[in-house]
Amino acid sequence: MISDELRRLRKMKGLTQLQLATRLNVSQASIASWENGTRRPDVDFLPTLANFYGVSIGELYGISNAPSIDEKTKAMLTDFAQLAPAEQQRVLDFVSGILSTHAQ
């Protein structure tokens, strides 16, 4: 269940709900409701959670057969998740530009 996995991942990082909420720029009440199963994170927010924890979206739902990523990639995704939204967009635009250049 996603609520159990979100709680487990937060505790693995050694964060309180308030600390996590601050890092993700959401309310502590949102974190609590996700973890107690009364609400689920918005689907658009799942990539942010997955990146923050360095897991796949499938792993947020407890699907263990999802391909794992190496530690360096996990660290980069964690760093990316901690950027402000405008900074994240700049990174995505940069990578998109590189990919479109090489696709031609």
C-alpha positions as CSV (number, residue, x, y, z in Angstrom):
1,M,0.0,0.0,0.0
2,I,1.4,3.4,-0.9
3,S,0.7,4.8,2.6
4,D,2.9,2.2,4.2
5,E,5.6,2.7,1.7
6,L,5.7,6.5,2.0
7,R,6.0,6.1,5.8
8,R,8.7,3.5,5.4
9,L,10.7,5.7,3.0
10,R,10.4,8.8,5.2
11,K,11.6,6.9,8.2
12,M,14.5,5.4,6.3
13,K,15.6,9.0,5.5
14,G,15.3,9.8,9.2
15,L,12.8,12.6,8.6
16,T,9.8,13.7,10.6
17,Q,6.6,14.5,8.7
18,L,7.3,18.2,9.2
19,Q,10.8,18.0,7.9
20,L,9.7,16.1,4.8
21,A,6.8,18.6,4.3
22,T,9.3,21.5,4.4
23,R,11.6,19.8,1.9
24,L,8.8,19.0,-0.5
25,N,7.0,22.3,0.0
26,V,3.7,20.7,1.1
27,S,1.9,20.8,4.3
28,Q,2.6,18.4,7.2
29,A,-1.1,17.5,7.1
30,S,-0.7,16.3,3.5
31,I,2.2,14.0,4.5
32,A,0.1,12.7,7.5
33,S,-2.9,12.0,5.3
34,W,-0.8,10.2,2.7
35,E,0.8,8.1,5.4
36,N,-2.4,7.2,7.2
37,G,-4.2,6.4,4.0
38,T,-7.0,9.0,4.1
39,R,-5.6,10.7,0.9
40,R,-3.1,9.8,-1.8
41,P,-0.6,12.1,-3.3
42,D,-1.7,13.8,-6.6
43,V,-0.6,11.8,-9.6
44,D,1.4,14.8,-10.8
45,F,3.3,14.8,-7.5
46,L,4.4,11.1,-7.7
47,P,7.5,11.8,-9.8
48,T,8.6,14.4,-7.2
49,L,8.2,11.8,-4.4
50,A,9.9,9.1,-6.4
51,N,12.8,11.4,-7.3
52,F,13.2,12.5,-3.7
53,Y,13.4,9.0,-2.4
54,G,15.4,7.7,-5.3
55,V,12.9,5.0,-6.3
56,S,10.5,4.4,-9.1
57,I,6.9,5.3,-9.0
58,G,6.1,1.6,-9.0
59,E,8.2,1.2,-5.8
60,L,6.2,3.9,-4.1
61,Y,3.3,1.4,-4.5
62,G,5.4,-1.5,-3.2
63,I,6.1,-3.1,-6.6
64,S,9.5,-4.6,-5.9
65,N,10.2,-5.9,-9.4
66,A,10.8,-2.4,-10.8
67,P,14.3,-1.9,-12.1
68,S,16.6,-0.5,-9.6
69,I,19.0,2.4,-10.2
70,D,22.5,2.9,-9.1
71,E,23.5,5.0,-6.1
72,K,24.9,7.9,-8.2
73,T,21.6,8.2,-10.1
74,K,19.7,8.0,-6.8
75,A,21.8,10.9,-5.4
76,M,21.2,13.0,-8.5
77,L,17.5,12.4,-8.4
78,T,17.4,13.3,-4.8
79,D,19.3,16.5,-5.5
80,F,16.9,17.3,-8.4
81,A,13.8,16.8,-6.2
82,Q,15.2,19.3,-3.7
83,L,15.5,22.1,-6.3
84,A,12.9,24.8,-6.5
85,P,10.4,24.2,-9.3
86,A,11.9,26.9,-11.5
87,E,15.3,25.3,-11.2
88,Q,13.9,21.9,-12.0
89,Q,12.3,23.3,-15.1
90,R,15.7,24.8,-16.2
91,V,17.3,21.4,-15.8
92,L,14.6,19.7,-17.7
93,D,14.8,22.3,-20.5
94,F,18.5,21.8,-20.7
95,V,18.3,18.0,-20.9
96,S,15.5,18.2,-23.4
97,G,17.7,20.5,-25.6
98,I,20.5,18.0,-25.5
99,L,18.3,15.1,-26.3
100,S,16.6,16.8,-29.2
101,T,20.1,17.8,-30.6
102,H,21.2,14.1,-30.5
103,A,18.0,12.8,-31.9
104,Q,18.5,14.6,-35.2
